[in-house]
Amino acid sequence: MLAECLLHAAVPLMLVLVLWVLWKHYSNQGDPSCDLPLPKGSMGLPFVGETLAFATQGADFSRIRHELYGDVYKTHILGRPTVRVRGAANVRKILHGENTLVTTVWPHSIREVLGIQNLAMNSGDEHRFRKRIVMKAFNHDAMEEYLESTQTVIRDTVARWCGQRQPVLVYPATREMTFQSATASLVGVRSGGEEAQRVTELFQNMVDNLFSLPIKIPFGGLAKALQYRQSIDEWLEGHIKIKQQDIDNGDVGTDALSRMMLAAHDVGHHLSSQEIQDTAVELLFAGHETTSSAATSLIMHLALQPQVVQKVQEELEKHGLLQPDQPLSLEQVGRLTYVGQVVKEVLRLSPPIGGGFRRALKTFELDGFQIPEGWTVTYSIRDTHKSTDTVSSPERFDPDRWAADSDGGRRGRHDYIPFGGGPRACVGKEFAKLTMKLLCVELVRACRWELADGKVPAMTTIPVPRPVNGLPVRFTPCEPRTNNRLSEATRICKGSNAPAASYTPPKQEDYDEAPCHTVMARKSEACGA
């Protein structure tokens, strides 16, 4: 009896052992024709790999492994052997190796929902052709047209925030604001109307279900996302017909979608209804989801940086742009150099896109290691920003590092890549930066603000970096500018001998429990109080 029990127990144990040995052998097999070693790292458990850790550890997953293995390491996530990359030189090779070393990859569920007849999902000659058409919608003349509607949406939104007695949950509020701006500027829907509200609800419901379990089951996230996409397509079909009729009659709209339809028409390319629908969904997704993350980060960082807010106010006053409700031109926004530095620093410290996924088209060398053909390659924007040796004190929020006389001369092009680079660099980056600059200006002109609970919240990074608690913020309308009164924290900083923007945020674990008076005390210390 005992022998039979041992035999029954030994068989599954032997199977597990065999599977483990096979997994170890498989996971450490690179390209046998290449003499270079695979990157260091762990492939995790059989079949599962390190997917569970990847899904639960957030940014710590990559940080811990980079500390253990260096700038390039191997892992096994989402069912694929994967190499994770950081560092300007390594990322440059990936970004500029498009179509020769690597090609872009998207999860099947995202391709199903966002569509495949758009810029992001194509490659090679088709991608280059589509990019030329899309770029027509983001030239200087187009940006000048988008400015008025974008400023109006932002100004009205900030005014509503200032009129609320209760704290505003900033992330969902900026999400709605950036989508209203995107629908007006990018697809030509008047903000504030019933149509805009309906499209906003449909789109945000689609996106909320997009990054769910990629299995199509009744009432599952993917099934819901596809249902919302179908409703969006039904609305887009009628919207596009009207636009096409206007173009045929010589009445071209000023929105991005109209400009792209006209650009395609001018080169003799007829865009199908599905192509236009997929392009419109791509514009709205790219034009608001990441921008709302960046806008939330801007508000959070400036709430902790009263001396930076003061310098923005001084720059606006210098250019005669401090009065609320004052319209701006693209030229005036371009002269606000310090506002531009603030936006760049927000995007450096809190990039809204963590990185990107590629697939190796052939075996190639990277940082002394082989990257086998067929493996997934992911590059990290956030980790590259933090690991560069061309930035002093990379954890510190310091817009002055972007001044003309700073150490920027040592900084390479790929040490700072919030919008990616190479052939797939974000085509709408100027629109995103304009939105953030206008938000910074309108906030400083109209109100002052502080974190409602006095501490920076925990962050999640999927699908974009955002506060877990939505970032509750208390906004207060500014008093008449004739008094030139600032918040108490700003007045403490005024007259300080400390350099502006020298405040170093505490580590995340310090933020999680720091009460309001502790955070304010740290601000005062940074200002020399």
C-alpha positions as semicolon CSV with decimal commas, in nm:
position;residue;x (nm);y (nm);z (nm)
1;M;0,000;0,000;0,000
2;L;0,277;0,242;0,096
3;A;0,463;0,161;-0,224
4;E;0,154;0,234;-0,434
5;C;0,104;0,570;-0,259
6;L;0,465;0,665;-0,317
7;L;0,435;0,561;-0,682
8;H;0,119;0,772;-0,730
9;A;0,294;1,070;-0,570
10;A;0,617;1,021;-0,764
11;V;0,455;1,030;-1,111
12;P;0,316;1,388;-1,089
13;L;0,633;1,503;-0,915
14;M;0,840;1,358;-1,198
15;L;0,616;1,533;-1,454
16;V;0,659;1,863;-1,274
17;L;1,035;1,812;-1,261
18;V;1,051;1,728;-1,633
19;L;0,840;2,035;-1,718
20;W;1,066;2,252;-1,504
21;V;1,382;2,119;-1,670
22;L;1,231;2,165;-2,017
23;W;1,121;2,519;-1,928
24;K;1,468;2,609;-1,802
25;H;1,622;2,466;-2,116
26;Y;1,375;2,643;-2,346
27;S;1,388;2,977;-2,166
28;N;1,768;2,992;-2,186
29;Q;1,786;2,908;-2,555
30;G;1,872;3,198;-2,777
31;D;1,982;3,195;-3,139
32;P;2,240;2,914;-3,167
33;S;2,399;3,086;-3,469
34;C;2,489;3,387;-3,253
35;D;2,788;3,368;-3,018
36;L;2,662;3,647;-2,791
37;P;2,493;3,554;-2,462
38;L;2,133;3,625;-2,377
39;P;2,074;3,913;-2,136
40;K;2,072;3,831;-1,768
41;G;1,737;3,782;-1,598
42;S;1,474;3,527;-1,499
43;M;1,205;3,364;-1,710
44;G;0,994;3,288;-1,402
45;L;0,757;2,994;-1,367
46;P;0,678;2,750;-1,649
47;F;0,434;2,902;-1,901
48;V;0,325;3,176;-1,659
49;G;0,669;3,335;-1,658
50;E;0,677;3,658;-1,458
51;T;0,341;3,786;-1,581
52;L;0,182;3,793;-1,235
53;A;0,466;4,001;-1,094
54;F;0,451;4,229;-1,399
55;A;0,078;4,286;-1,345
56;T;0,095;4,345;-0,969
57;Q;0,426;4,524;-0,906
58;G;0,376;4,816;-1,144
59;A;0,685;5,031;-1,196
60;D;0,872;4,834;-0,928
61;F;0,882;4,529;-1,158
62;S;1,119;4,702;-1,398
63;R;1,308;4,903;-1,134
64;I;1,401;4,597;-0,929
65;R;1,521;4,399;-1,232
66;H;1,722;4,687;-1,374
67;E;1,897;4,714;-1,038
68;L;1,973;4,341;-1,044
69;Y;2,063;4,289;-1,410
70;G;2,151;4,626;-1,564
71;D;2,009;4,824;-1,855
72;V;1,905;4,517;-2,055
73;Y;1,743;4,210;-1,901
74;K;1,530;3,916;-2,009
75;T;1,198;3,805;-1,869
76;H;0,886;3,617;-1,979
77;I;0,562;3,815;-1,968
78;L;0,224;3,801;-2,142
79;G;0,312;3,462;-2,288
80;R;0,625;3,588;-2,468
81;P;1,003;3,579;-2,403
82;T;1,085;3,946;-2,362
83;V;1,386;4,174;-2,336
84;R;1,340;4,496;-2,139
85;V;1,560;4,792;-2,237
86;R;1,650;5,131;-2,093
87;G;1,925;5,389;-2,161
88;A;1,956;5,644;-2,440
89;A;2,189;5,443;-2,667
90;N;1,989;5,120;-2,632
91;V;1,651;5,288;-2,680
92;R;1,782;5,480;-2,982
93;K;1,876;5,153;-3,152
94;I;1,525;5,015;-3,095
95;L;1,339;5,330;-3,201
96;H;1,543;5,381;-3,517
97;G;1,555;5,010;-3,599
98;E;1,190;5,016;-3,710
99;N;1,134;4,783;-4,010
100;T;1,498;4,669;-4,010
101;L;1,561;4,527;-3,661
102;V;1,216;4,541;-3,504
103;T;0,850;4,596;-3,586
104;T;0,570;4,725;-3,368
105;V;0,335;4,480;-3,197
106;W;-0,006;4,537;-3,042
107;P;-0,217;4,296;-2,835
108;H;-0,494;4,139;-3,040
109;S;-0,768;4,283;-2,816
110;I;-0,643;4,640;-2,868
111;R;-0,624;4,588;-3,244
112;E;-0,983;4,464;-3,238
113;V;-1,117;4,762;-3,047
114;L;-0,910;5,050;-3,189
115;G;-0,910;4,909;-3,542
116;I;-0,627;4,823;-3,779
117;Q;-0,672;5,081;-4,056
118;N;-0,495;5,365;-3,880
119;L;-0,143;5,498;-3,835
120;A;-0,039;5,305;-3,523
121;M;-0,130;4,959;-3,653
122;N;0,049;4,988;-3,987
123;S;0,416;4,956;-4,076
124;G;0,654;5,003;-4,368
125;D;0,544;5,205;-4,670
126;E;0,182;5,216;-4,555
127;H;0,285;5,368;-4,222
128;R;0,504;5,629;-4,392
129;F;0,221;5,728;-4,629
130;R;-0,035;5,758;-4,350
131;K;0,206;5,958;-4,136
132;R;0,252;6,217;-4,412
133;I;-0,124;6,265;-4,425
134;V;-0,166;6,285;-4,047
135;M;0,118;6,538;-4,015
136;K;-0,086;6,780;-4,229
137;A;-0,326;6,805;-3,936
138;F;-0,056;6,919;-3,693
139;N;0,135;7,186;-3,884
140;H;0,167;7,545;-3,760
141;D;-0,150;7,672;-3,926
142;A;-0,352;7,384;-3,782
143;M;-0,217;7,443;-3,431
144;E;-0,318;7,809;-3,451
145;E;-0,674;7,698;-3,533
146;Y;-0,684;7,448;-3,246
147;L;-0,560;7,699;-2,991
148;E;-0,883;7,898;-2,951
149;S;-1,112;7,601;-2,890
150;T;-0,857;7,433;-2,662
151;Q;-0,811;7,746;-2,451
152;T;-1,188;7,792;-2,425
153;V;-1,241;7,438;-2,297
154;I;-0,956;7,468;-2,046
155;R;-1,058;7,814;-1,923
156;D;-1,421;7,706;-1,871
157;T;-1,309;7,389;-1,692
158;V;-1,074;7,574;-1,455
159;A;-1,354;7,823;-1,378
160;R;-1,583;7,534;-1,278
161;W;-1,312;7,388;-1,056
162;C;-1,267;7,722;-0,882
163;G;-1,641;7,747;-0,824
164;Q;-1,664;7,420;-0,631
165;R;-1,648;7,420;-0,253
166;Q;-1,558;7,053;-0,236
167;P;-1,226;6,914;-0,361
168;V;-1,215;6,820;-0,728
169;L;-1,104;6,472;-0,832
170;V;-0,850;6,595;-1,083
171;Y;-0,783;6,284;-1,291
172;P;-1,143;6,218;-1,402
173;A;-1,195;6,594;-1,438
174;T;-0,890;6,640;-1,663
175;R;-0,992;6,330;-1,855
176;E;-1,325;6,491;-1,940
177;M;-1,155;6,824;-2,014
178;T;-0,898;6,681;-2,254
179;F;-1,160;6,472;-2,432
180;Q;-1,382;6,778;-2,482
181;S;-1,080;6,959;-2,624
182;A;-0,989;6,663;-2,846
183;T;-1,341;6,623;-2,988
184;A;-1,353;6,994;-3,074
185;S;-1,005;7,027;-3,225
186;L;-0,947;6,681;-3,366
187;V;-1,286;6,565;-3,498
188;G;-1,486;6,889;-3,507
189;V;-1,755;6,837;-3,243
190;R;-1,861;7,151;-3,060
191;S;-1,773;7,119;-2,692
192;G;-2,044;7,146;-2,431
193;G;-2,330;7,020;-2,649
194;E;-2,536;6,703;-2,617
195;E;-2,348;6,538;-2,903
196;A;-2,012;6,599;-2,733
197;Q;-2,143;6,462;-2,403
198;R;-2,276;6,146;-2,569
199;V;-1,951;6,082;-2,755
200;T;-1,753;6,144;-2,435
201;E;-1,952;5,882;-2,244
202;L;-1,927;5,625;-2,523
203;F;-1,554;5,673;-2,568
204;Q;-1,460;5,672;-2,202
205;N;-1,665;5,356;-2,146
206;M;-1,483;5,194;-2,439
207;V;-1,142;5,290;-2,301
208;D;-1,231;5,180;-1,947
209;N;-1,300;4,831;-2,082
210;L;-1,013;4,824;-2,331
211;F;-0,742;4,713;-2,087
212;S;-0,934;4,422;-1,938
213;L;-0,897;4,045;-1,974
214;P;-0,841;3,994;-2,349
215;I;-1,104;3,719;-2,378
216;K;-1,430;3,775;-2,562
217;I;-1,695;3,642;-2,323
218;P;-2,050;3,776;-2,271
219;F;-2,052;4,078;-2,041
220;G;-1,671;4,071;-2,026
221;G;-1,458;4,381;-2,063
222;L;-1,357;4,313;-2,422
223;A;-1,714;4,243;-2,529
224;K;-1,828;4,569;-2,368
225;A;-1,546;4,765;-2,534
226;L;-1,647;4,627;-2,875
227;Q;-2,011;4,722;-2,813
228;Y;-1,912;5,080;-2,731
229;R;-1,686;5,088;-3,037
230;Q;-1,981;4,981;-3,253
231;S;-2,191;5,268;-3,113
232;I;-1,903;5,510;-3,181
233;D;-1,877;5,383;-3,540
234;E;-2,249;5,436;-3,592
235;W;-2,212;5,798;-3,479
236;L;-1,894;5,847;-3,681
237;E;-2,055;5,720;-4,000
238;G;-2,305;6,006;-4,001
239;H;-2,046;6,259;-3,882
240;I;-1,804;6,162;-4,161
241;K;-2,073;6,184;-4,431
242;I;-2,140;6,545;-4,333
243;K;-1,768;6,624;-4,342
244;Q;-1,727;6,462;-4,684
245;Q;-2,018;6,662;-4,821
246;D;-1,862;6,981;-4,685
247;I;-1,527;6,897;-4,848
248;D;-1,700;6,823;-5,182
249;N;-1,868;7,165;-5,155
250;G;-1,537;7,337;-5,082
251;D;-1,625;7,403;-4,718
252;V;-1,342;7,230;-4,530
253;G;-1,354;7,223;-4,152
254;T;-1,059;7,335;-3,940
255;D;-1,045;7,019;-3,728
256;A;-0,773;6,754;-3,769
257;L;-1,001;6,492;-3,923
258;S;-1,120;6,731;-4,196
259;R;-0,761;6,830;-4,270
260;M;-0,655;6,467;-4,307
261;M;-0,949;6,381;-4,532
262;L;-0,860;6,679;-4,752
263;A;-0,488;6,588;-4,754
264;A;-0,570;6,233;-4,869
265;H;-0,804;6,371;-5,135
266;D;-0,534;6,609;-5,262
267;V;-0,289;6,322;-5,326
268;G;-0,555;6,114;-5,500
269;H;-0,605;5,868;-5,215
270;H;-0,964;5,779;-5,132
271;L;-1,001;5,696;-4,763
272;S;-1,263;5,431;-4,698
273;S;-1,525;5,489;-4,429
274;Q;-1,353;5,232;-4,206
275;E;-1,013;5,400;-4,249
276;I;-1,160;5,735;-4,144
277;Q;-1,343;5,579;-3,850
278;D;-1,030;5,400;-3,725
279;T;-0,828;5,720;-3,770
280;A;-1,083;5,925;-3,575
281;V;-1,082;5,675;-3,287
282;E;-0,700;5,675;-3,290
283;L;-0,694;6,058;-3,276
284;L;-0,933;6,070;-2,981
285;F;-0,756;5,792;-2,792
286;A;-0,408;5,938;-2,841
287;G;-0,531;6,296;-2,802
288;H;-0,681;6,269;-2,459
289;E;-0,588;5,955;-2,263
290;T;-0,217;6,034;-2,231
291;T;-0,274;6,411;-2,214
292;S;-0,510;6,372;-1,918
293;S;-0,237;6,177;-1,737
294;A;0,019;6,450;-1,809
295;A;-0,226;6,726;-1,709
296;T;-0,293;6,552;-1,377
297;S;0,083;6,526;-1,315
298;L;0,122;6,898;-1,394
299;I;-0,139;6,996;-1,135
300;M;0,011;6,760;-0,876
301;H;0,370;6,878;-0,920
302;L;0,277;7,247;-0,913
303;A;0,068;7,195;-0,599
304;L;0,395;7,094;-0,434
305;Q;0,602;7,367;-0,601
306;P;0,481;7,713;-0,491
307;Q;0,804;7,875;-0,603
308;V;0,752;7,739;-0,954
309;V;0,398;7,877;-0,961
310;Q;0,539;8,214;-0,856
311;K;0,789;8,211;-1,144
312;V;0,513;8,125;-1,391
313;Q;0,308;8,416;-1,258
314;E;0,605;8,650;-1,293
315;E;0,660;8,539;-1,653
316;L;0,294;8,598;-1,739
317;E;0,310;8,941;-1,581
318;K;0,630;9,022;-1,772
319;H;0,453;8,951;-2,103
320;G;0,128;9,122;-2,002
321;L;-0,066;8,796;-2,001
322;L;-0,173;8,769;-1,638
323;Q;-0,534;8,882;-1,677
324;P;-0,795;8,601;-1,676
325;D;-1,004;8,553;-1,993
326;Q;-0,725;8,703;-2,202
327;P;-0,698;8,515;-2,536
328;L;-0,358;8,390;-2,642
329;S;-0,192;8,343;-2,979
330;L;0,048;8,066;-3,071
331;E;0,326;8,325;-3,085
332;Q;0,251;8,447;-2,732
333;V;0,249;8,091;-2,596
334;G;0,581;8,030;-2,770
335;R;0,739;8,325;-2,584
336;L;0,656;8,172;-2,246
337;T;0,989;7,994;-2,209
338;Y;0,957;7,914;-1,838
339;V;0,609;7,765;-1,889
340;G;0,769;7,548;-2,157
341;Q;1,038;7,441;-1,911
342;V;0,772;7,345;-1,656
343;V;0,592;7,127;-1,910
344;K;0,917;6,959;-2,016
345;E;1,004;6,882;-1,655
346;V;0,660;6,731;-1,588
347;L;0,699;6,510;-1,895
348;R;1,051;6,410;-1,786
349;L;0,958;6,313;-1,433
350;S;0,609;6,176;-1,509
351;P;0,596;6,068;-1,874
352;P;0,240;5,964;-1,964
353;I;0,366;5,677;-2,180
354;G;0,578;5,417;-2,005
355;G;0,738;5,279;-2,321
356;G;0,657;5,059;-2,617
357;F;0,650;4,702;-2,746
358;R;0,840;4,573;-3,049
359;R;0,915;4,231;-3,200
360;A;1,263;4,139;-3,322
361;L;1,262;4,080;-3,700
362;K;1,604;3,915;-3,680
363;T;1,867;3,836;-3,420
364;F;2,074;4,143;-3,340
365;E;2,320;4,275;-3,081
366;L;2,225;4,518;-2,808
367;D;2,460;4,629;-2,529
368;G;2,675;4,317;-2,576
369;F;2,383;4,071;-2,571
370;Q;2,191;3,889;-2,840
371;I;1,823;3,971;-2,897
372;P;1,684;3,657;-3,065
373;E;1,455;3,679;-3,366
374;G;1,088;3,665;-3,267
375;W;1,140;3,783;-2,907
376;T;0,945;4,080;-2,777
377;V;1,151;4,391;-2,702
378;T;1,012;4,659;-2,471
379;Y;1,178;4,994;-2,415
380;S;1,116;5,209;-2,108
381;I;1,077;5,586;-2,134
382;R;1,040;5,637;-1,760
383;D;1,344;5,429;-1,665
384;T;1,555;5,593;-1,937
385;H;1,469;5,939;-1,802
386;K;1,563;5,838;-1,449
387;S;1,882;5,648;-1,531
388;T;2,053;5,904;-1,755
389;D;2,382;6,045;-1,628
390;T;2,328;6,373;-1,816
391;V;2,074;6,498;-1,559
392;S;2,181;6,598;-1,209
393;S;1,947;6,485;-0,930
394;P;1,698;6,317;-1,168
395;E;1,440;6,263;-0,891
396;R;1,413;6,638;-0,827
397;F;1,150;6,853;-0,998
398;D;1,352;7,138;-1,145
399;P;1,227;7,329;-1,453
400;D;1,544;7,541;-1,447
401;R;1,743;7,240;-1,572
402;W;1,588;7,320;-1,914
403;A;1,712;7,679;-1,922
404;A;1,942;7,771;-2,211
405;D;2,245;7,805;-1,984
406;S;2,189;7,478;-1,795
407;D;2,367;7,147;-1,859
408;G;2,139;7,074;-2,156
409;G;2,441;7,070;-2,386
410;R;2,540;6,733;-2,240
411;R;2,196;6,586;-2,299
412;G;2,151;6,360;-2,600
413;R;1,834;6,339;-2,805
414;H;1,733;6,009;-2,652
415;D;1,794;6,099;-2,289
416;Y;1,455;6,273;-2,306
417;I;1,188;6,087;-2,506
418;P;0,840;6,148;-2,357
419;F;0,690;6,118;-2,706
420;G;0,908;5,833;-2,828
421;G;1,133;5,880;-3,129
422;G;1,224;5,754;-3,472
423;P;0,958;5,680;-3,736
424;R;0,693;5,626;-3,468
425;A;0,747;5,945;-3,271
426;C;0,411;6,087;-3,162
427;V;0,271;6,303;-3,443
428;G;0,044;6,492;-3,202
429;K;0,313;6,591;-2,953
430;E;0,284;6,965;-3,029
431;F;-0,090;6,953;-2,962
432;A;-0,028;6,775;-2,631
433;K;0,237;7,028;-2,526
434;L;0,013;7,318;-2,625
435;T;-0,269;7,176;-2,413
436;M;-0,041;7,149;-2,109
437;K;0,099;7,501;-2,154
438;L;-0,251;7,647;-2,179
439;L;-0,358;7,456;-1,867
440;C;-0,056;7,588;-1,676
441;V;-0,135;7,946;-1,783
442;E;-0,507;7,929;-1,707
443;L;-0,450;7,772;-1,365
444;V;-0,198;8,034;-1,255
445;R;-0,411;8,320;-1,389
446;A;-0,736;8,203;-1,231
447;C;-0,671;8,022;-0,904
448;R;-0,442;7,867;-0,649
449;W;-0,468;7,505;-0,545
450;E;-0,346;7,247;-0,297
451;L;-0,373;6,872;-0,251
452;A;-0,687;6,818;-0,045
453;D;-0,537;6,559;0,189
454;G;-0,186;6,702;0,180
455;K;-0,012;6,398;0,041
456;V;0,078;6,257;-0,297
457;P;-0,129;5,945;-0,363
458;A;-0,013;5,604;-0,468
459;M;0,008;5,572;-0,846
460;T;-0,097;5,306;-1,092
461;T;0,060;5,288;-1,438
462;I;-0,186;5,086;-1,648
463;P;-0,306;5,199;-1,899
464;V;-0,143;5,536;-1,815
465;P;0,014;5,676;-1,495
466;R;-0,260;5,815;-1,273
467;P;-0,338;5,857;-0,902
468;V;-0,524;5,568;-0,745
469;N;-0,751;5,810;-0,555
470;G;-0,811;6,040;-0,854
471;L;-0,605;6,320;-0,690
472;P;-0,849;6,531;-0,484
473;V;-0,746;6,896;-0,509
474;R;-0,896;7,208;-0,350
475;F;-0,910;7,506;-0,588
476;T;-0,958;7,865;-0,470
477;P;-1,025;8,160;-0,704
478;C;-0,752;8,421;-0,713
479;E;-0,819;8,757;-0,553
480;P;-0,801;9,065;-0,778
481;R;-0,460;9,089;-0,940
482;T;-0,416;9,446;-0,823
483;N;-0,328;9,301;-0,485
484;N;-0,084;9,059;-0,646
485;R;-0,153;8,818;-0,361
486;L;-0,020;8,465;-0,368
487;S;-0,085;8,167;-0,148
488;E;0,081;8,152;0,191
489;A;0,324;7,888;0,070
490;T;0,423;8,106;-0,226
491;R;0,473;8,410;-0,004
492;I;0,707;8,200;0,211
493;C;0,912;8,123;-0,099
494;K;0,911;8,483;-0,217
495;G;1,229;8,649;-0,105
496;S;1,401;8,321;-0,035
497;N;1,764;8,281;-0,133
498;A;1,704;7,924;-0,240
499;P;1,704;7,862;-0,615
500;A;1,362;7,828;-0,770
501;A;1,229;7,476;-0,822
502;S;1,489;7,320;-0,594
503;Y;1,229;7,125;-0,396
504;T;1,295;6,751;-0,403
505;P;0,978;6,548;-0,359
506;P;0,996;6,285;-0,085
507;K;1,008;5,923;-0,187
508;Q;0,679;5,750;-0,263
509;E;0,675;5,569;0,070
510;D;0,714;5,904;0,246
511;Y;0,428;6,054;0,047
512;D;0,187;5,777;0,132
513;E;0,167;5,873;0,499
514;A;0,289;6,234;0,509
515;P;0,026;6,467;0,665
516;C;-0,042;6,809;0,515
517;H;0,167;7,009;0,761
518;T;0,465;6,778;0,697
519;V;0,449;6,833;0,321
520;M;0,417;7,210;0,370
521;A;0,711;7,206;0,610
522;R;0,923;7,034;0,349
523;K;0,823;7,302;0,099
524;S;0,927;7,571;0,342
525;E;1,262;7,403;0,400
526;A;1,321;7,387;0,025
527;C;1,246;7,758;-0,003
528;G;1,491;7,845;0,272
529;A;1,224;7,933;0,529
